[in-house]
Amino acid sequence: MRERVTRLFVVAAIAEAISWAGLLAGMAMKYGPPANELGVQIFGPIHGALFVTYGVLVLAVARLRRWSLLTTGVALVCAVPPFATLVFERWARRRGRLADAPAPARDAAPVG
């Protein structure tokens, strides 16, 4: 279960960043000549849904992986600036925040 939720979190982090790119492109189309709101109408709701999905998955992974309040807060704040979810996901992976703790070593000799 933890692995599945963690994988979903990674997918959501990437998808949220991609939706940011689409939304920024849509905003450029909206305010550039000739003005066209289609990009914002398409990517706005998509980005909104992925933003919420990312936030929910941050809370789920934080609980399952026992993140500190600081790590959880940073992960949530990273949904606001464009592409910051990618930076957080890579940081969390490098720091072991997305991996299971290693199993304790066991002796090879039989007990008893």
DOGURO-34313 format. One record per residue (C-alpha): x, y negated, z negated; residue number from 1. Coordinates in steps of 0.2 Angstrom, whole numbers, padded with zeros to 4 digits. Each point is the difference from the previous one (the first is absolute). Last residue first. Layout:
<rs>
{x = X y = Y z = Z seq = NUM}
...
</rs>
This chain:
<rs>
{x = 0092 y = 0112 z = -0095 seq = 112}
{x = 0001 y = -0013 z = 0013 seq = 111}
{x = 0007 y = 0005 z = 0018 seq = 110}
{x = 0015 y = -0010 z = 0006 seq = 109}
{x = -0003 y = -0012 z = 0014 seq = 108}
{x = -0002 y = -0015 z = -0013 seq = 107}
{x = -0013 y = -0012 z = 0005 seq = 106}
{x = 0003 y = -0018 z = 0005 seq = 105}
{x = -0015 y = -0012 z = -0003 seq = 104}
{x = -0010 y = -0004 z = 0015 seq = 103}
{x = 0005 y = -0017 z = 0009 seq = 102}
{x = -0013 y = -0013 z = -0003 seq = 101}
{x = -0012 y = -0002 z = 0015 seq = 100}
{x = 0004 y = -0013 z = 0012 seq = 99}
{x = -0009 y = -0017 z = 0004 seq = 98}
{x = 0009 y = -0010 z = -0013 seq = 97}
{x = 0017 y = 0008 z = 0004 seq = 96}
{x = 0009 y = -0017 z = 0002 seq = 95}
{x = 0003 y = 0002 z = 0018 seq = 94}
{x = -0019 y = 0005 z = 0003 seq = 93}
{x = -0006 y = -0015 z = -0010 seq = 92}
{x = 0011 y = -0012 z = 0009 seq = 91}
{x = -0005 y = 0007 z = 0017 seq = 90}
{x = -0019 y = -0002 z = -0005 seq = 89}
{x = 0003 y = -0017 z = -0007 seq = 88}
{x = 0008 y = -0007 z = 0016 seq = 87}
{x = -0013 y = 0008 z = 0011 seq = 86}
{x = -0014 y = -0008 z = -0011 seq = 85}
{x = 0009 y = -0016 z = 0002 seq = 84}
{x = -0005 y = -0001 z = 0019 seq = 83}
{x = -0010 y = -0016 z = -0001 seq = 82}
{x = -0001 y = -0007 z = -0018 seq = 81}
{x = -0015 y = 0005 z = -0010 seq = 80}
{x = 0001 y = 0019 z = -0002 seq = 79}
{x = 0016 y = -0002 z = -0009 seq = 78}
{x = -0009 y = -0007 z = -0015 seq = 77}
{x = -0007 y = 0017 z = -0003 seq = 76}
{x = 0016 y = 0009 z = 0001 seq = 75}
{x = 0008 y = -0013 z = -0012 seq = 74}
{x = -0014 y = 0002 z = -0012 seq = 73}
{x = 0002 y = 0019 z = 0000 seq = 72}
{x = 0019 y = -0001 z = -0002 seq = 71}
{x = -0002 y = -0013 z = -0015 seq = 70}
{x = -0014 y = 0010 z = -0008 seq = 69}
{x = 0012 y = 0015 z = 0000 seq = 68}
{x = -0003 y = 0015 z = 0012 seq = 67}
{x = -0007 y = 0016 z = -0007 seq = 66}
{x = 0001 y = 0010 z = 0016 seq = 65}
{x = -0018 y = 0005 z = 0000 seq = 64}
{x = -0006 y = -0017 z = -0008 seq = 63}
{x = 0010 y = -0011 z = 0012 seq = 62}
{x = -0004 y = 0011 z = 0014 seq = 61}
{x = -0019 y = -0003 z = -0003 seq = 60}
{x = 0002 y = -0018 z = -0003 seq = 59}
{x = 0010 y = -0003 z = 0016 seq = 58}
{x = -0012 y = 0011 z = 0009 seq = 57}
{x = -0014 y = -0012 z = -0005 seq = 56}
{x = 0010 y = -0015 z = 0006 seq = 55}
{x = 0005 y = 0008 z = 0016 seq = 54}
{x = -0018 y = 0004 z = 0004 seq = 53}
{x = -0006 y = -0018 z = -0004 seq = 52}
{x = 0013 y = -0007 z = 0012 seq = 51}
{x = -0004 y = 0013 z = 0013 seq = 50}
{x = -0018 y = -0005 z = 0000 seq = 49}
{x = 0004 y = -0018 z = 0001 seq = 48}
{x = 0013 y = 0003 z = 0014 seq = 47}
{x = -0013 y = 0009 z = 0010 seq = 46}
{x = -0013 y = -0013 z = -0003 seq = 45}
{x = 0012 y = -0014 z = 0006 seq = 44}
{x = 0007 y = 0010 z = 0014 seq = 43}
{x = -0015 y = 0000 z = 0012 seq = 42}
{x = -0008 y = -0017 z = -0003 seq = 41}
{x = 0018 y = -0008 z = -0002 seq = 40}
{x = 0005 y = 0007 z = 0017 seq = 39}
{x = -0017 y = -0005 z = 0008 seq = 38}
{x = 0001 y = -0018 z = -0005 seq = 37}
{x = 0007 y = -0007 z = 0016 seq = 36}
{x = 0007 y = -0018 z = 0002 seq = 35}
{x = 0009 y = -0002 z = 0016 seq = 34}
{x = 0012 y = -0007 z = -0005 seq = 33}
{x = 0005 y = 0005 z = -0018 seq = 32}
{x = -0010 y = 0000 z = -0016 seq = 31}
{x = -0010 y = 0016 z = 0003 seq = 30}
{x = 0014 y = 0009 z = 0010 seq = 29}
{x = 0013 y = -0004 z = -0014 seq = 28}
{x = -0013 y = 0006 z = -0013 seq = 27}
{x = -0003 y = 0016 z = 0009 seq = 26}
{x = 0019 y = 0003 z = 0001 seq = 25}
{x = 0001 y = -0003 z = -0019 seq = 24}
{x = -0014 y = 0012 z = -0002 seq = 23}
{x = 0008 y = 0014 z = 0010 seq = 22}
{x = 0016 y = -0002 z = -0009 seq = 21}
{x = -0009 y = 0000 z = -0017 seq = 20}
{x = -0009 y = 0016 z = 0006 seq = 19}
{x = 0017 y = 0008 z = 0003 seq = 18}
{x = 0006 y = -0004 z = -0017 seq = 17}
{x = -0016 y = 0007 z = -0008 seq = 16}
{x = 0002 y = 0016 z = 0011 seq = 15}
{x = 0018 y = 0002 z = -0007 seq = 14}
{x = -0005 y = -0002 z = -0018 seq = 13}
{x = -0016 y = 0010 z = 0002 seq = 12}
{x = 0010 y = 0015 z = 0008 seq = 11}
{x = 0012 y = -0001 z = -0015 seq = 10}
{x = -0014 y = 0000 z = -0012 seq = 9}
{x = -0009 y = 0015 z = 0009 seq = 8}
{x = 0017 y = 0009 z = -0002 seq = 7}
{x = 0000 y = -0004 z = -0019 seq = 6}
{x = -0018 y = 0006 z = -0002 seq = 5}
{x = 0004 y = 0016 z = 0009 seq = 4}
{x = 0016 y = 0003 z = -0010 seq = 3}
{x = -0009 y = -0003 z = -0017 seq = 2}
{x = -0014 y = 0012 z = 0005 seq = 1}
</rs>
